[in-house]
Amino acid sequence: MTNPIQAAVPANAANAIEAADVKLAAQACPSPWPTFWIASISVLLVSIDTTVLYAAFGSLRQAFPADSPAGLSWVLNAYTVIYAAMLIPAGGLADLHGRKRMFLIGTAVFLIASAACGAAGSVASLVAARVLQAIGAAMLTPASLSLILDAFPKEKRAVAVSLWGAVGGLAAAIGPSVGSLIVDMMGWSWAFYINLPFGAISLAAGVYVLKESRGTAGAADKRSLDLMGMLLLVLSVGGIALAITQLESRTWARRDVLAVGAASIVGLLAFIAWARVAARPLVDLALFRNRTYSAVNLATLSFAIAFAMMFFAFFSYMMEIWHYSLPLAGIAVTPGPLMVVPTAIVTGRIAGRIGHRKPLVIGSLIYALSGLWLALVPGVEPQYLTHWLPALILSGIGVGMVLPSLAGAAAAGLPPDQYAVGSAVNQAVRQIGSVLGVALTVMFLGHEGLVRADFVTLYGMHVGLALLTGVLCLGVNTRPKAS
C-alpha cells in the first residue's frame, strides 16, 4: 500500500513548480496598463486641443482686434488640416522607425508648440505654432495606439482599445466646456499652457516605461520610406480637409474651393495608383480587401460627421435658443460625455467575447434615437431635466458604444507591422468626417437669428447618418475564433 504522505509529495512539488512558473511569467510580462495611461495622457491633450479653441475664439478676437475673423479662423483650420494630412504618414514612420521613438518625439513637439501658442504675440505666429502643434499631434496619435496594441495580449485588446477611444472621444467632447472655464478664469493662453504639466508627465514616464516596437521581427528594417506616397497622401488628405473648411468662407470663391477639392481627389486617385505599383507603399491596399476594415472606415466617416454635427449643435441650441452662457452650456452638456467612459469599458469587455458587430449596431440605433429626441422634444423654453438630459444620456451611451468600438474593430485584424499606419488611416478618416460635420453645421446654423426650426434638418441628418453607421457595421466581423 502506498503511503499517502509519499504520494502527496509529487503533487505538492508540481504545484510549487507551477506557482513558480506563474510568478516568473508575471515578472517577465509586466502589466500593460502603465503603457496605456502614458499613451492616453498625450492623446487626451491632443483630443482636447481639437475642440478647445471653439470656446476661446471670442477671447482671441478680443486679444487681436486688428485681425479679421477670417484670419483668426486659421488658428482653428491650420490645426485641422495639418493634423488630418499628417496622420497616415506619421503612422508609417512609426511602424518603420519605432513607435516609442515617434510617440516621444511627437509629444515633445506638441509640448514645445503648445508653449509657443500660449506665448504668441500675433495671429501669424499663433497659426505657425498651431501647425507645429498639429504635426506633433499627428506623430503621437497613431504611435500611442500601436504601443497599446503591442503591450496588451490579444484577448485584452478590445477593452484597452475601447478605453483608448473613449478617452479621445470624451476629451474632444469636453474640450469646449473645459476650455470655457480655463479661458474665463485665466485667459486664452492657458488653453495651451495647460498641456505642459500633463504632457511633461507623459514624456518623462514614457522614456523609462515604454518599450520600443517596430512590428514583426526584421520587417521594419527591410522597408524603405515611401516618400512619393507620403507626398501624394499629404496633398490629397490635406486638400480635402482644406476644401471642406473653406466651404462657407467669405474670402474664398466657390470655384477656388471646388478646384482644391477636385485636385485633392485627383491626388487621392494618384496615391491609390501609386500604392498598387510601389514595392513598399506607405499604405498596403491589401488592408482594404478585409471586409471588416473597409466597413469600419466607412462607418467611421458617417459617425464622425454625425458626432461633430450633434456636438456643435448642442452649444448652438443652448446658447442661441435657450440663451445659456458658454460656461453654463459647457456644464449642461457634460452628463453626455461622462457616460462615454463607463459605457466603453463595458462594451469593450462584451466585444472581447462576442466581437464588435452587435455593440456597434445597437449603439448606432441608440445614437439615432438621441437625434430623433432632439429633433422632436426640446422647445424654445429651457426644460433641461425633462427635455434635454434624456437625449444627452442616450447620446453618451451611443457614443460610448460606437466610437471606441470603431477604433477597436479597425485595429482588430491589423498585421503587427502595420499597427500604426492601419490605425492612422482610421483616425484620418474620422478627422475628415469631423471636419465635414463642422462644415455642415456651419452651413445650417452659421447665420444670425437662429430659430427652433433651423435645427430640425440638422438632427434629421444626425439620425440618418447614425442609421447608416449601423447598416455599415453589419459587415463587421471581429468575433474571436474558438481555440
Contacts in CASP RR format, 6 or more apart in sequence:
PFRMAT RR
TARGET T0000
AUTHOR 0000-0000-0000
METHOD contacts of the structure
MODEL  1
MTNPIQAAVPANAANAIEAADVKLAAQACPSPWPTFWIASISVLLVSIDT
TVLYAAFGSLRQAFPADSPAGLSWVLNAYTVIYAAMLIPAGGLADLHGRK
RMFLIGTAVFLIASAACGAAGSVASLVAARVLQAIGAAMLTPASLSLILD
AFPKEKRAVAVSLWGAVGGLAAAIGPSVGSLIVDMMGWSWAFYINLPFGA
ISLAAGVYVLKESRGTAGAADKRSLDLMGMLLLVLSVGGIALAITQLESR
TWARRDVLAVGAASIVGLLAFIAWARVAARPLVDLALFRNRTYSAVNLAT
LSFAIAFAMMFFAFFSYMMEIWHYSLPLAGIAVTPGPLMVVPTAIVTGRI
AGRIGHRKPLVIGSLIYALSGLWLALVPGVEPQYLTHWLPALILSGIGVG
MVLPSLAGAAAAGLPPDQYAVGSAVNQAVRQIGSVLGVALTVMFLGHEGL
VRADFVTLYGMHVGLALLTGVLCLGVNTRPKAS
32 148 0 8 1.000
32 151 0 8 1.000
32 152 0 8 1.000
32 153 0 8 1.000
32 156 0 8 1.000
32 160 0 8 1.000
34 205 0 8 1.000
34 209 0 8 1.000
35 147 0 8 1.000
35 148 0 8 1.000
35 151 0 8 1.000
35 209 0 8 1.000
35 210 0 8 1.000
35 211 0 8 1.000
36 148 0 8 1.000
36 151 0 8 1.000
36 152 0 8 1.000
36 160 0 8 1.000
36 163 0 8 1.000
36 164 0 8 1.000
38 202 0 8 1.000
38 205 0 8 1.000
38 206 0 8 1.000
38 209 0 8 1.000
38 210 0 8 1.000
39 103 0 8 1.000
39 144 0 8 1.000
39 145 0 8 1.000
39 147 0 8 1.000
39 148 0 8 1.000
39 164 0 8 1.000
39 202 0 8 1.000
39 210 0 8 1.000
40 144 0 8 1.000
40 163 0 8 1.000
40 164 0 8 1.000
40 167 0 8 1.000
41 198 0 8 1.000
41 199 0 8 1.000
41 201 0 8 1.000
41 202 0 8 1.000
42 103 0 8 1.000
42 107 0 8 1.000
42 110 0 8 1.000
42 140 0 8 1.000
42 144 0 8 1.000
42 199 0 8 1.000
42 202 0 8 1.000
42 203 0 8 1.000
43 140 0 8 1.000
43 141 0 8 1.000
43 144 0 8 1.000
43 164 0 8 1.000
43 167 0 8 1.000
43 168 0 8 1.000
43 171 0 8 1.000
44 167 0 8 1.000
44 168 0 8 1.000
44 171 0 8 1.000
44 198 0 8 1.000
45 110 0 8 1.000
45 171 0 8 1.000
45 195 0 8 1.000
45 198 0 8 1.000
45 199 0 8 1.000
46 110 0 8 1.000
46 137 0 8 1.000
46 140 0 8 1.000
46 141 0 8 1.000
46 171 0 8 1.000
47 167 0 8 1.000
47 168 0 8 1.000
47 169 0 8 1.000
47 170 0 8 1.000
47 171 0 8 1.000
47 172 0 8 1.000
48 171 0 8 1.000
48 172 0 8 1.000
48 174 0 8 1.000
48 175 0 8 1.000
48 178 0 8 1.000
48 179 0 8 1.000
49 79 0 8 1.000
49 114 0 8 1.000
49 133 0 8 1.000
49 137 0 8 1.000
49 192 0 8 1.000
49 195 0 8 1.000
50 79 0 8 1.000
50 80 0 8 1.000
50 83 0 8 1.000
50 172 0 8 1.000
50 434 0 8 1.000
51 172 0 8 1.000
51 173 0 8 1.000
51 175 0 8 1.000
51 176 0 8 1.000
51 311 0 8 1.000
52 175 0 8 1.000
52 176 0 8 1.000
52 178 0 8 1.000
52 179 0 8 1.000
52 182 0 8 1.000
52 191 0 8 1.000
53 60 0 8 1.000
53 75 0 8 1.000
53 76 0 8 1.000
53 79 0 8 1.000
53 191 0 8 1.000
54 76 0 8 1.000
54 175 0 8 1.000
54 176 0 8 1.000
54 312 0 8 1.000
54 315 0 8 1.000
55 175 0 8 1.000
55 176 0 8 1.000
55 177 0 8 1.000
55 178 0 8 1.000
55 179 0 8 1.000
55 180 0 8 1.000
55 183 0 8 1.000
55 191 0 8 1.000
55 326 0 8 1.000
56 179 0 8 1.000
56 183 0 8 1.000
56 187 0 8 1.000
56 188 0 8 1.000
56 191 0 8 1.000
57 72 0 8 1.000
57 75 0 8 1.000
57 76 0 8 1.000
59 183 0 8 1.000
59 187 0 8 1.000
59 188 0 8 1.000
60 72 0 8 1.000
60 75 0 8 1.000
60 126 0 8 1.000
60 188 0 8 1.000
61 69 0 8 1.000
61 72 0 8 1.000
63 188 0 8 1.000
64 72 0 8 1.000
64 122 0 8 1.000
64 123 0 8 1.000
67 123 0 8 1.000
70 249 0 8 1.000
70 250 0 8 1.000
70 251 0 8 1.000
71 123 0 8 1.000
71 251 0 8 1.000
72 123 0 8 1.000
73 245 0 8 1.000
73 249 0 8 1.000
74 123 0 8 1.000
74 127 0 8 1.000
75 123 0 8 1.000
75 126 0 8 1.000
75 127 0 8 1.000
75 130 0 8 1.000
77 242 0 8 1.000
77 245 0 8 1.000
77 246 0 8 1.000
78 127 0 8 1.000
78 130 0 8 1.000
78 131 0 8 1.000
78 134 0 8 1.000
79 130 0 8 1.000
79 131 0 8 1.000
79 133 0 8 1.000
79 134 0 8 1.000
79 137 0 8 1.000
80 134 0 8 1.000
80 241 0 8 1.000
80 245 0 8 1.000
80 431 0 8 1.000
80 435 0 8 1.000
81 134 0 8 1.000
81 238 0 8 1.000
81 239 0 8 1.000
81 241 0 8 1.000
81 242 0 8 1.000
81 245 0 8 1.000
82 131 0 8 1.000
82 134 0 8 1.000
82 135 0 8 1.000
82 138 0 8 1.000
82 238 0 8 1.000
83 134 0 8 1.000
83 137 0 8 1.000
83 138 0 8 1.000
83 431 0 8 1.000
84 237 0 8 1.000
84 238 0 8 1.000
84 240 0 8 1.000
84 241 0 8 1.000
84 428 0 8 1.000
84 431 0 8 1.000
84 432 0 8 1.000
84 435 0 8 1.000
85 138 0 8 1.000
85 233 0 8 1.000
85 234 0 8 1.000
85 235 0 8 1.000
85 237 0 8 1.000
85 238 0 8 1.000
85 239 0 8 1.000
85 241 0 8 1.000
86 134 0 8 1.000
86 135 0 8 1.000
86 138 0 8 1.000
86 139 0 8 1.000
86 234 0 8 1.000
87 138 0 8 1.000
87 141 0 8 1.000
87 142 0 8 1.000
87 237 0 8 1.000
87 424 0 8 1.000
87 425 0 8 1.000
87 427 0 8 1.000
87 428 0 8 1.000
87 431 0 8 1.000
88 233 0 8 1.000
88 237 0 8 1.000
88 282 0 8 1.000
88 283 0 8 1.000
88 421 0 8 1.000
88 424 0 8 1.000
88 425 0 8 1.000
88 428 0 8 1.000
89 138 0 8 1.000
89 230 0 8 1.000
89 233 0 8 1.000
89 234 0 8 1.000
89 282 0 8 1.000
90 102 0 8 1.000
90 138 0 8 1.000
90 139 0 8 1.000
90 141 0 8 1.000
90 142 0 8 1.000
90 143 0 8 1.000
90 420 0 8 1.000
90 424 0 8 1.000
91 102 0 8 1.000
91 142 0 8 1.000
91 143 0 8 1.000
91 146 0 8 1.000
91 420 0 8 1.000
91 421 0 8 1.000
91 422 0 8 1.000
91 423 0 8 1.000
91 424 0 8 1.000
92 142 0 8 1.000
92 282 0 8 1.000
92 420 0 8 1.000
92 421 0 8 1.000
92 424 0 8 1.000
93 102 0 8 1.000
93 139 0 8 1.000
93 225 0 8 1.000
94 101 0 8 1.000
94 102 0 8 1.000
94 103 0 8 1.000
94 139 0 8 1.000
94 142 0 8 1.000
94 143 0 8 1.000
94 146 0 8 1.000
94 420 0 8 1.000
94 421 0 8 1.000
95 146 0 8 1.000
95 214 0 8 1.000
95 215 0 8 1.000
95 220 0 8 1.000
95 223 0 8 1.000
95 417 0 8 1.000
95 418 0 8 1.000
95 419 0 8 1.000
95 420 0 8 1.000
95 421 0 8 1.000
96 214 0 8 1.000
96 220 0 8 1.000
96 223 0 8 1.000
96 225 0 8 1.000
97 214 0 8 1.000
97 220 0 8 1.000
98 143 0 8 1.000
98 212 0 8 1.000
98 213 0 8 1.000
98 214 0 8 1.000
98 220 0 8 1.000
99 143 0 8 1.000
99 146 0 8 1.000
99 147 0 8 1.000
99 150 0 8 1.000
99 212 0 8 1.000
99 213 0 8 1.000
99 214 0 8 1.000
99 419 0 8 1.000
99 420 0 8 1.000
100 143 0 8 1.000
100 147 0 8 1.000
100 206 0 8 1.000
100 210 0 8 1.000
100 211 0 8 1.000
100 212 0 8 1.000
100 213 0 8 1.000
101 212 0 8 1.000
102 139 0 8 1.000
102 140 0 8 1.000
102 143 0 8 1.000
102 420 0 8 1.000
103 139 0 8 1.000
103 140 0 8 1.000
103 143 0 8 1.000
103 144 0 8 1.000
103 147 0 8 1.000
103 206 0 8 1.000
103 210 0 8 1.000
104 203 0 8 1.000
104 206 0 8 1.000
104 207 0 8 1.000
104 210 0 8 1.000
105 136 0 8 1.000
105 139 0 8 1.000
106 135 0 8 1.000
106 136 0 8 1.000
106 137 0 8 1.000
106 139 0 8 1.000
106 140 0 8 1.000
106 143 0 8 1.000
107 136 0 8 1.000
107 140 0 8 1.000
107 199 0 8 1.000
107 202 0 8 1.000
107 203 0 8 1.000
108 203 0 8 1.000
109 132 0 8 1.000
109 133 0 8 1.000
109 135 0 8 1.000
109 136 0 8 1.000
109 139 0 8 1.000
110 133 0 8 1.000
110 136 0 8 1.000
110 137 0 8 1.000
110 139 0 8 1.000
110 140 0 8 1.000
110 195 0 8 1.000
110 199 0 8 1.000
111 195 0 8 1.000
111 196 0 8 1.000
111 199 0 8 1.000
111 200 0 8 1.000
111 203 0 8 1.000
112 132 0 8 1.000
113 129 0 8 1.000
113 130 0 8 1.000
113 132 0 8 1.000
113 133 0 8 1.000
113 135 0 8 1.000
113 136 0 8 1.000
114 133 0 8 1.000
114 192 0 8 1.000
114 193 0 8 1.000
114 195 0 8 1.000
114 196 0 8 1.000
115 192 0 8 1.000
115 193 0 8 1.000
115 196 0 8 1.000
116 125 0 8 1.000
116 128 0 8 1.000
116 129 0 8 1.000
116 132 0 8 1.000
116 133 0 8 1.000
117 126 0 8 1.000
117 129 0 8 1.000
117 130 0 8 1.000
117 133 0 8 1.000
117 189 0 8 1.000
117 192 0 8 1.000
118 126 0 8 1.000
118 129 0 8 1.000
118 188 0 8 1.000
118 189 0 8 1.000
118 190 0 8 1.000
118 192 0 8 1.000
118 193 0 8 1.000
119 189 0 8 1.000
120 126 0 8 1.000
120 129 0 8 1.000
141 424 0 8 1.000
141 427 0 8 1.000
142 420 0 8 1.000
142 421 0 8 1.000
142 422 0 8 1.000
142 423 0 8 1.000
142 424 0 8 1.000
142 427 0 8 1.000
143 420 0 8 1.000
144 164 0 8 1.000
145 161 0 8 1.000
145 164 0 8 1.000
145 407 0 8 1.000
145 411 0 8 1.000
145 419 0 8 1.000
145 420 0 8 1.000
145 423 0 8 1.000
145 427 0 8 1.000
146 213 0 8 1.000
146 419 0 8 1.000
146 420 0 8 1.000
146 423 0 8 1.000
147 210 0 8 1.000
147 211 0 8 1.000
147 213 0 8 1.000
148 157 0 8 1.000
148 160 0 8 1.000
148 161 0 8 1.000
148 164 0 8 1.000
149 157 0 8 1.000
149 160 0 8 1.000
149 161 0 8 1.000
149 411 0 8 1.000
149 414 0 8 1.000
149 419 0 8 1.000
149 423 0 8 1.000
150 211 0 8 1.000
150 213 0 8 1.000
150 215 0 8 1.000
150 416 0 8 1.000
150 419 0 8 1.000
151 160 0 8 1.000
151 211 0 8 1.000
152 160 0 8 1.000
155 352 0 8 1.000
155 480 0 8 1.000
157 408 0 8 1.000
157 411 0 8 1.000
157 412 0 8 1.000
158 348 0 8 1.000
158 349 0 8 1.000
158 351 0 8 1.000
158 352 0 8 1.000
158 355 0 8 1.000
158 356 0 8 1.000
158 408 0 8 1.000
158 412 0 8 1.000
158 478 0 8 1.000
159 345 0 8 1.000
159 348 0 8 1.000
159 349 0 8 1.000
159 352 0 8 1.000
161 348 0 8 1.000
161 404 0 8 1.000
161 407 0 8 1.000
161 408 0 8 1.000
161 411 0 8 1.000
162 344 0 8 1.000
162 345 0 8 1.000
162 347 0 8 1.000
162 348 0 8 1.000
162 351 0 8 1.000
162 404 0 8 1.000
162 405 0 8 1.000
162 407 0 8 1.000
162 408 0 8 1.000
163 341 0 8 1.000
163 344 0 8 1.000
163 345 0 8 1.000
163 348 0 8 1.000
163 404 0 8 1.000
164 404 0 8 1.000
164 407 0 8 1.000
165 344 0 8 1.000
165 403 0 8 1.000
165 404 0 8 1.000
165 407 0 8 1.000
165 408 0 8 1.000
166 340 0 8 1.000
166 341 0 8 1.000
166 343 0 8 1.000
166 344 0 8 1.000
166 345 0 8 1.000
166 400 0 8 1.000
166 403 0 8 1.000
166 404 0 8 1.000
167 341 0 8 1.000
169 337 0 8 1.000
169 340 0 8 1.000
169 399 0 8 1.000
169 403 0 8 1.000
169 404 0 8 1.000
170 337 0 8 1.000
170 338 0 8 1.000
170 340 0 8 1.000
170 341 0 8 1.000
172 311 0 8 1.000
173 311 0 8 1.000
173 333 0 8 1.000
173 336 0 8 1.000
173 337 0 8 1.000
173 340 0 8 1.000
173 399 0 8 1.000
174 334 0 8 1.000
174 337 0 8 1.000
176 315 0 8 1.000
176 326 0 8 1.000
176 330 0 8 1.000
176 333 0 8 1.000
177 327 0 8 1.000
177 329 0 8 1.000
177 330 0 8 1.000
177 331 0 8 1.000
177 333 0 8 1.000
177 334 0 8 1.000
179 191 0 8 1.000
180 326 0 8 1.000
180 327 0 8 1.000
180 329 0 8 1.000
180 330 0 8 1.000
181 327 0 8 1.000
182 190 0 8 1.000
182 191 0 8 1.000
182 194 0 8 1.000
183 190 0 8 1.000
183 191 0 8 1.000
184 327 0 8 1.000
214 220 0 8 1.000
214 221 0 8 1.000
214 417 0 8 1.000
215 416 0 8 1.000
215 417 0 8 1.000
215 419 0 8 1.000
216 415 0 8 1.000
216 416 0 8 1.000
216 417 0 8 1.000
219 417 0 8 1.000
220 417 0 8 1.000
223 280 0 8 1.000
224 280 0 8 1.000
226 278 0 8 1.000
226 280 0 8 1.000
226 281 0 8 1.000
226 282 0 8 1.000
228 274 0 8 1.000
228 278 0 8 1.000
229 271 0 8 1.000
229 274 0 8 1.000
229 275 0 8 1.000
229 278 0 8 1.000
229 281 0 8 1.000
229 282 0 8 1.000
230 282 0 8 1.000
232 267 0 8 1.000
232 268 0 8 1.000
232 270 0 8 1.000
232 271 0 8 1.000
232 274 0 8 1.000
233 268 0 8 1.000
233 271 0 8 1.000
233 282 0 8 1.000
233 283 0 8 1.000
235 264 0 8 1.000
235 267 0 8 1.000
236 264 0 8 1.000
236 265 0 8 1.000
236 266 0 8 1.000
236 267 0 8 1.000
236 268 0 8 1.000
236 270 0 8 1.000
236 271 0 8 1.000
237 264 0 8 1.000
237 268 0 8 1.000
237 428 0 8 1.000
237 432 0 8 1.000
238 264 0 8 1.000
239 260 0 8 1.000
239 261 0 8 1.000
239 263 0 8 1.000
239 264 0 8 1.000
240 261 0 8 1.000
240 264 0 8 1.000
240 265 0 8 1.000
240 268 0 8 1.000
240 432 0 8 1.000
241 431 0 8 1.000
241 432 0 8 1.000
241 435 0 8 1.000
242 260 0 8 1.000
242 264 0 8 1.000
243 257 0 8 1.000
243 258 0 8 1.000
243 260 0 8 1.000
243 261 0 8 1.000
243 264 0 8 1.000
244 432 0 8 1.000
244 435 0 8 1.000
244 436 0 8 1.000
244 439 0 8 1.000
245 435 0 8 1.000
245 438 0 8 1.000
245 439 0 8 1.000
246 252 0 8 1.000
246 256 0 8 1.000
246 257 0 8 1.000
246 260 0 8 1.000
247 257 0 8 1.000
247 439 0 8 1.000
247 442 0 8 1.000
247 443 0 8 1.000
248 439 0 8 1.000
248 442 0 8 1.000
248 443 0 8 1.000
248 446 0 8 1.000
249 257 0 8 1.000
272 285 0 8 1.000
274 281 0 8 1.000
275 281 0 8 1.000
275 282 0 8 1.000
275 283 0 8 1.000
275 284 0 8 1.000
275 285 0 8 1.000
276 285 0 8 1.000
282 421 0 8 1.000
283 421 0 8 1.000
283 422 0 8 1.000
283 425 0 8 1.000
284 418 0 8 1.000
287 293 0 8 1.000
287 414 0 8 1.000
287 418 0 8 1.000
287 422 0 8 1.000
287 425 0 8 1.000
288 294 0 8 1.000
288 297 0 8 1.000
290 413 0 8 1.000
291 475 0 8 1.000
291 477 0 8 1.000
292 409 0 8 1.000
292 412 0 8 1.000
292 413 0 8 1.000
292 475 0 8 1.000
292 476 0 8 1.000
292 477 0 8 1.000
292 478 0 8 1.000
293 410 0 8 1.000
293 413 0 8 1.000
293 414 0 8 1.000
295 472 0 8 1.000
295 473 0 8 1.000
295 474 0 8 1.000
295 475 0 8 1.000
295 476 0 8 1.000
296 406 0 8 1.000
296 409 0 8 1.000
296 410 0 8 1.000
296 426 0 8 1.000
296 473 0 8 1.000
296 476 0 8 1.000
297 410 0 8 1.000
297 425 0 8 1.000
297 426 0 8 1.000
297 429 0 8 1.000
298 472 0 8 1.000
299 360 0 8 1.000
299 406 0 8 1.000
299 469 0 8 1.000
299 470 0 8 1.000
299 472 0 8 1.000
299 473 0 8 1.000
299 476 0 8 1.000
300 406 0 8 1.000
300 410 0 8 1.000
300 426 0 8 1.000
300 429 0 8 1.000
300 430 0 8 1.000
300 433 0 8 1.000
301 429 0 8 1.000
301 430 0 8 1.000
301 432 0 8 1.000
301 433 0 8 1.000
302 465 0 8 1.000
302 468 0 8 1.000
302 469 0 8 1.000
302 472 0 8 1.000
303 364 0 8 1.000
303 367 0 8 1.000
303 402 0 8 1.000
303 403 0 8 1.000
303 406 0 8 1.000
303 465 0 8 1.000
303 466 0 8 1.000
303 469 0 8 1.000
304 429 0 8 1.000
304 430 0 8 1.000
304 431 0 8 1.000
304 432 0 8 1.000
304 433 0 8 1.000
304 434 0 8 1.000
304 436 0 8 1.000
304 437 0 8 1.000
305 433 0 8 1.000
305 434 0 8 1.000
305 436 0 8 1.000
305 437 0 8 1.000
305 440 0 8 1.000
305 465 0 8 1.000
306 367 0 8 1.000
306 437 0 8 1.000
306 461 0 8 1.000
306 462 0 8 1.000
306 464 0 8 1.000
306 465 0 8 1.000
306 466 0 8 1.000
306 469 0 8 1.000
307 399 0 8 1.000
307 403 0 8 1.000
307 434 0 8 1.000
308 433 0 8 1.000
308 434 0 8 1.000
308 435 0 8 1.000
308 436 0 8 1.000
308 437 0 8 1.000
308 438 0 8 1.000
308 441 0 8 1.000
309 437 0 8 1.000
309 438 0 8 1.000
309 440 0 8 1.000
309 441 0 8 1.000
309 458 0 8 1.000
309 461 0 8 1.000
309 462 0 8 1.000
309 465 0 8 1.000
310 370 0 8 1.000
310 371 0 8 1.000
310 374 0 8 1.000
310 395 0 8 1.000
310 459 0 8 1.000
310 462 0 8 1.000
312 437 0 8 1.000
312 438 0 8 1.000
312 441 0 8 1.000
312 445 0 8 1.000
313 374 0 8 1.000
313 441 0 8 1.000
313 445 0 8 1.000
313 455 0 8 1.000
313 458 0 8 1.000
313 459 0 8 1.000
313 462 0 8 1.000
314 329 0 8 1.000
314 333 0 8 1.000
315 326 0 8 1.000
315 329 0 8 1.000
315 330 0 8 1.000
315 333 0 8 1.000
316 441 0 8 1.000
316 445 0 8 1.000
316 450 0 8 1.000
316 455 0 8 1.000
317 374 0 8 1.000
317 378 0 8 1.000
317 455 0 8 1.000
318 324 0 8 1.000
318 328 0 8 1.000
318 329 0 8 1.000
318 330 0 8 1.000
318 332 0 8 1.000
318 333 0 8 1.000
319 325 0 8 1.000
319 326 0 8 1.000
319 329 0 8 1.000
320 445 0 8 1.000
320 449 0 8 1.000
320 450 0 8 1.000
321 379 0 8 1.000
321 380 0 8 1.000
321 450 0 8 1.000
321 451 0 8 1.000
321 452 0 8 1.000
321 455 0 8 1.000
322 380 0 8 1.000
322 381 0 8 1.000
322 382 0 8 1.000
324 332 0 8 1.000
324 382 0 8 1.000
332 384 0 8 1.000
332 388 0 8 1.000
333 392 0 8 1.000
335 389 0 8 1.000
335 392 0 8 1.000
335 393 0 8 1.000
336 392 0 8 1.000
336 393 0 8 1.000
336 395 0 8 1.000
336 396 0 8 1.000
336 399 0 8 1.000
337 396 0 8 1.000
337 399 0 8 1.000
339 392 0 8 1.000
339 393 0 8 1.000
339 396 0 8 1.000
339 397 0 8 1.000
339 399 0 8 1.000
339 400 0 8 1.000
340 396 0 8 1.000
340 399 0 8 1.000
340 400 0 8 1.000
340 403 0 8 1.000
340 404 0 8 1.000
341 400 0 8 1.000
343 396 0 8 1.000
343 397 0 8 1.000
343 398 0 8 1.000
343 399 0 8 1.000
343 400 0 8 1.000
343 401 0 8 1.000
344 400 0 8 1.000
344 401 0 8 1.000
344 403 0 8 1.000
344 404 0 8 1.000
344 405 0 8 1.000
347 359 0 8 1.000
347 400 0 8 1.000
347 401 0 8 1.000
347 404 0 8 1.000
347 405 0 8 1.000
348 359 0 8 1.000
348 404 0 8 1.000
348 405 0 8 1.000
350 358 0 8 1.000
350 359 0 8 1.000
351 359 0 8 1.000
351 405 0 8 1.000
351 408 0 8 1.000
351 409 0 8 1.000
351 478 0 8 1.000
352 480 0 8 1.000
353 480 0 8 1.000
354 479 0 8 1.000
355 409 0 8 1.000
355 477 0 8 1.000
355 478 0 8 1.000
355 479 0 8 1.000
355 480 0 8 1.000
356 405 0 8 1.000
356 408 0 8 1.000
356 409 0 8 1.000
356 412 0 8 1.000
356 473 0 8 1.000
356 476 0 8 1.000
356 478 0 8 1.000
357 473 0 8 1.000
357 474 0 8 1.000
357 475 0 8 1.000
357 476 0 8 1.000
357 477 0 8 1.000
357 478 0 8 1.000
357 479 0 8 1.000
359 401 0 8 1.000
359 402 0 8 1.000
359 405 0 8 1.000
360 401 0 8 1.000
360 402 0 8 1.000
360 405 0 8 1.000
360 406 0 8 1.000
360 409 0 8 1.000
360 469 0 8 1.000
360 470 0 8 1.000
360 473 0 8 1.000
360 476 0 8 1.000
361 470 0 8 1.000
361 473 0 8 1.000
361 474 0 8 1.000
362 401 0 8 1.000
363 397 0 8 1.000
363 398 0 8 1.000
363 400 0 8 1.000
363 401 0 8 1.000
363 402 0 8 1.000
363 470 0 8 1.000
364 398 0 8 1.000
364 402 0 8 1.000
364 466 0 8 1.000
364 467 0 8 1.000
364 469 0 8 1.000
364 470 0 8 1.000
364 473 0 8 1.000
365 466 0 8 1.000
365 467 0 8 1.000
365 470 0 8 1.000
366 394 0 8 1.000
366 397 0 8 1.000
366 398 0 8 1.000
366 401 0 8 1.000
367 394 0 8 1.000
367 395 0 8 1.000
367 398 0 8 1.000
367 399 0 8 1.000
367 401 0 8 1.000
367 402 0 8 1.000
367 466 0 8 1.000
367 469 0 8 1.000
368 462 0 8 1.000
368 463 0 8 1.000
368 464 0 8 1.000
368 466 0 8 1.000
368 467 0 8 1.000
369 394 0 8 1.000
370 391 0 8 1.000
370 392 0 8 1.000
370 394 0 8 1.000
370 395 0 8 1.000
370 396 0 8 1.000
370 398 0 8 1.000
371 391 0 8 1.000
371 394 0 8 1.000
371 395 0 8 1.000
371 459 0 8 1.000
371 460 0 8 1.000
371 462 0 8 1.000
371 463 0 8 1.000
371 466 0 8 1.000
372 459 0 8 1.000
372 460 0 8 1.000
372 463 0 8 1.000
373 390 0 8 1.000
373 391 0 8 1.000
373 394 0 8 1.000
374 391 0 8 1.000
374 455 0 8 1.000
374 459 0 8 1.000
374 462 0 8 1.000
375 455 0 8 1.000
375 456 0 8 1.000
375 459 0 8 1.000
375 460 0 8 1.000
375 462 0 8 1.000
375 463 0 8 1.000
377 387 0 8 1.000
377 390 0 8 1.000
377 391 0 8 1.000
378 387 0 8 1.000
378 388 0 8 1.000
378 391 0 8 1.000
379 387 0 8 1.000
379 452 0 8 1.000
380 452 0 8 1.000
402 469 0 8 1.000
406 426 0 8 1.000
406 430 0 8 1.000
407 423 0 8 1.000
407 426 0 8 1.000
407 427 0 8 1.000
408 478 0 8 1.000
409 476 0 8 1.000
409 478 0 8 1.000
410 422 0 8 1.000
410 423 0 8 1.000
410 425 0 8 1.000
410 426 0 8 1.000
411 419 0 8 1.000
411 422 0 8 1.000
411 423 0 8 1.000
411 426 0 8 1.000
412 478 0 8 1.000
413 478 0 8 1.000
414 422 0 8 1.000
414 423 0 8 1.000
440 458 0 8 1.000
440 461 0 8 1.000
441 458 0 8 1.000
444 454 0 8 1.000
444 457 0 8 1.000
444 458 0 8 1.000
445 454 0 8 1.000
445 455 0 8 1.000
445 458 0 8 1.000
END
